[in-house]
């Protein structure tokens, strides 16, 4: 299927309806966004973070746990 075939196709309409459906439930959307942020943070920490950044995160976590 080329891009021009996709425009106004049944698949495009189905995709649009699916996106509308999954975005309509606010709580599910918030949870999906939260999980996405969690995965991004975890991936960053495990693969790219420097020691300095890890220490900064450690302080932020400690501060949040004290609330």
C-alpha positions, 0 to 999 in steps of 0.5 A: 500500500502506497501513501496515496492508497492509504489516504482515505482508505478503510485502514486509515479510517480504522486507525483514526477510530482506534486512536480516538477510542484509546484517547477517549479514556482519560485515566487509561491515557494518563496511565499509558503516558506514566508507563512510557515515562517510566520506561524512558527513565529506566532505559536512560538510567541503565544505559546512558546516565553518568555517575553525577546524574545518578547521584542527582536522581538519588537525591531527588528520589530521597527528597520525594520519599520524605514527602 
